[in-house]
Amino acid sequence: MRISEMELISPKSVLECLSYLQDTDRDIRLIAGGTDTVVQMKEGKGRPKTWVNIKGIKELRFIREEDDGIHIGPLTTHTDLIKSRIIQYQAQALADAAWEVGATQIRNMGTLGGNLATASPAGDTIPALYVLDAVVELQSIAGKRKVPIEDFFYGPRKTAINRNEMITNIIIQPQKTDEVSIFQKLGPRRAQAISIVNVAIRLRMGKEKRECIGGKIAFGSVAPTVIRAHKCESLLRVSPLTEEMITNIGKVAWKEVAPISDIRASAEYRRDMAGAILERGLYRLMKRWENR
Ligand SMILES: Cc1cc2nc3c(=O)[nH]c(=O)nc-3n(C[C@H](O)[C@H](O)[C@H](O)COP(=O)(O)OP(=O)(O)OC[C@H]3O[C@@H](n4cnc5c(N)ncnc54)[C@H](O)[C@@H]3O)c2cc1C
């Protein structure tokens, strides 16, 4: 289908948008910032008859603190995340991850909802959402349902979103005062590059120097979906996070990951780099904790 033959609808409310999605006979697809969809369209993939442009739905762009966590609208851009004091102080890994997405233009256009729905194993915000215990709210005309982030991805480009649903909210658990988090990325170059390996870490710290009470680690780009590194996590509590302990945890990372080779890197390189980037992340996290 030629681009000039496509229809573009721009609903002004979630309800109006959901009414279009309800029409299952229609070949329809949502577009938010367009940074993934336009690239795919140019490659000849994903050319529906009708585009539903949701960028004008103001009720989907917000960051606010609620009793059950921090609520983030799917149209929140990466730049919005970076600028938000709530995210900077209570979800550091997500602020870091948003900062690592593309370059300024992509961060201004690209949205959190789009990054999630694209479901790339290399999507930078996703590991951060794992360690922040995100829950994705999906809405259809029939109502809302909540899907924990670890159940949201079925594989590359495959998610729990049904044909008649859209993401309307992402709820994350803020860091407590004894917690600290970070996101680290290894890409082929500084900007505009998709991750070769990325990792998010969230730790709960004790009263003693470098004492860690527990934490979560999530790797991206090393398996068909983002994965938790449970073996590494179990070592976090064994002893203070000394240099030796951090090296040991890094060495365990290769047992957790099952990467593939592609144009960006070989599986072996990814496996080695997973350990290296985890070590780097833990060092930087200790610095962040000590300088808080
Ligand atoms: C040059 C360049 C560099 C990039 N660099 C990075 C990078 O470093 N890291 C990274 O992670 N990504 C990167 N990306 C990918 C992209 O920018 C991000 O994934 C971005 O967050 C996508 O958001 P969007 O709003 O543009 O999504 P869109 O392109 O508008 O949509 C993407 C998908 O999400 C669906 N969708 C959007 N909103 C919703 C919703 N509310 N509910 C249900 N489905 C929805 C759309 O239907 C579509 O399938 C890059 C892209 C480009 C072009």
The ligand as an SDF file (V2000), in Angstrom:
LIG
                    3D

 53 58  0  0  0  0  0  0  0  0999 V2000
   17.3830    6.9930   15.0790 C   0  0  0  0  0  0  0  0  0  0  0  0
   16.6910    6.1930   16.1460 C   0  0  0  0  0  0  0  0  0  0  0  0
   17.3700    5.9000   17.3100 C   0  0  0  0  0  0  0  0  0  0  0  0
   16.7530    5.1520   18.3210 C   0  0  0  0  0  0  0  0  0  0  0  0
   17.4480    4.8800   19.4540 N   0  0  0  0  0  0  0  0  0  0  0  0
   16.8840    4.1440   20.4190 C   0  0  0  0  0  0  0  0  0  0  0  0
   17.6050    3.8250   21.6150 C   0  0  0  0  0  0  0  0  0  0  0  0
   18.7550    4.2200   21.8010 O   0  0  0  0  0  0  0  0  0  0  0  0
   16.9740    3.0620   22.5440 N   0  0  0  0  0  0  0  0  0  0  0  0
   15.6940    2.6130   22.3900 C   0  0  0  0  0  0  0  0  0  0  0  0
   15.1720    1.9290   23.2820 O   0  0  0  0  0  0  0  0  0  0  0  0
   14.9790    2.9080   21.2730 N   0  0  0  0  0  0  0  0  0  0  0  0
   15.5350    3.6440   20.2920 C   0  0  0  0  0  0  0  0  0  0  0  0
   14.8210    3.9400   19.1640 N   0  0  0  0  0  0  0  0  0  0  0  0
   13.4540    3.4170   19.0300 C   0  0  0  0  0  0  0  0  0  0  0  0
   12.3060    4.3940   19.4170 C   0  0  0  0  0  0  0  0  0  0  0  0
   12.7180    5.7330   19.3370 O   0  0  0  0  0  0  0  0  0  0  0  0
   11.7470    4.1300   20.8120 C   0  0  0  0  0  0  0  0  0  0  0  0
   11.3340    2.7890   20.9040 O   0  0  0  0  0  0  0  0  0  0  0  0
   10.5660    5.0540   21.1540 C   0  0  0  0  0  0  0  0  0  0  0  0
   10.3540    5.0490   22.5430 O   0  0  0  0  0  0  0  0  0  0  0  0
    9.2850    4.6540   20.4450 C   0  0  0  0  0  0  0  0  0  0  0  0
    8.2630    5.5420   20.8320 O   0  0  0  0  0  0  0  0  0  0  0  0
    7.2720    6.2060   19.7710 P   0  0  0  0  0  0  0  0  0  0  0  0
    6.2930    7.0090   20.5320 O   0  0  0  0  0  0  0  0  0  0  0  0
    8.0130    6.8990   18.7170 O   0  0  0  0  0  0  0  0  0  0  0  0
    6.5950    4.8810   19.1760 O   0  0  0  0  0  0  0  0  0  0  0  0
    5.7630    4.7480   17.8060 P   0  0  0  0  0  0  0  0  0  0  0  0
    6.7240    4.5850   16.6790 O   0  0  0  0  0  0  0  0  0  0  0  0
    4.7390    5.8010   17.6830 O   0  0  0  0  0  0  0  0  0  0  0  0
    5.0330    3.3570   18.1000 O   0  0  0  0  0  0  0  0  0  0  0  0
    5.7690    2.1820   18.3170 C   0  0  0  0  0  0  0  0  0  0  0  0
    4.7990    1.0130   18.5160 C   0  0  0  0  0  0  0  0  0  0  0  0
    4.0830    1.2160   19.7330 O   0  0  0  0  0  0  0  0  0  0  0  0
    2.6760    1.1650   19.4910 C   0  0  0  0  0  0  0  0  0  0  0  0
    2.1040    2.0890   20.4870 N   0  0  0  0  0  0  0  0  0  0  0  0
    2.4940    3.3620   20.7230 C   0  0  0  0  0  0  0  0  0  0  0  0
    1.7900    3.8630   21.7660 N   0  0  0  0  0  0  0  0  0  0  0  0
    0.9540    2.8830   22.1870 C   0  0  0  0  0  0  0  0  0  0  0  0
   -0.0090    2.7900   23.2450 C   0  0  0  0  0  0  0  0  0  0  0  0
   -0.2710    3.7940   24.0980 N   0  0  0  0  0  0  0  0  0  0  0  0
   -0.6730    1.6110   23.3930 N   0  0  0  0  0  0  0  0  0  0  0  0
   -0.4350    0.5640   22.5670 C   0  0  0  0  0  0  0  0  0  0  0  0
    0.4700    0.5950   21.5530 N   0  0  0  0  0  0  0  0  0  0  0  0
    1.1580    1.7380   21.3720 C   0  0  0  0  0  0  0  0  0  0  0  0
    2.5050    1.5550   18.0370 C   0  0  0  0  0  0  0  0  0  0  0  0
    1.3200    1.0460   17.4990 O   0  0  0  0  0  0  0  0  0  0  0  0
    3.7270    0.8920   17.4380 C   0  0  0  0  0  0  0  0  0  0  0  0
    3.4820   -0.4740   17.2230 O   0  0  0  0  0  0  0  0  0  0  0  0
   15.4020    4.6920   18.1440 C   0  0  0  0  0  0  0  0  0  0  0  0
   14.7210    5.0060   16.9470 C   0  0  0  0  0  0  0  0  0  0  0  0
   15.3430    5.7400   15.9660 C   0  0  0  0  0  0  0  0  0  0  0  0
   14.5860    6.0710   14.7130 C   0  0  0  0  0  0  0  0  0  0  0  0
  1  2  1  0
  2  3  1  0
  2 52  2  0
  3  4  2  0
  4  5  1  0
  4 50  1  0
  5  6  2  0
  6  7  1  0
  6 13  1  0
  7  8  2  0
  7  9  1  0
  9 10  1  0
 10 11  2  0
 10 12  1  0
 12 13  2  0
 13 14  1  0
 14 15  1  0
 14 50  1  0
 15 16  1  0
 16 17  1  0
 16 18  1  0
 18 19  1  0
 18 20  1  0
 20 21  1  0
 20 22  1  0
 22 23  1  0
 23 24  1  0
 24 25  2  0
 24 26  1  0
 24 27  1  0
 27 28  1  0
 28 29  2  0
 28 30  1  0
 28 31  1  0
 31 32  1  0
 32 33  1  0
 33 34  1  0
 33 48  1  0
 34 35  1  0
 35 36  1  0
 35 46  1  0
 36 37  1  0
 36 45  1  0
 37 38  2  0
 38 39  1  0
 39 40  1  0
 39 45  2  0
 40 41  1  0
 40 42  2  0
 42 43  1  0
 43 44  2  0
 44 45  1  0
 46 47  1  0
 46 48  1  0
 48 49  1  0
 50 51  2  0
 51 52  1  0
 52 53  1  0
M  END
$$$$
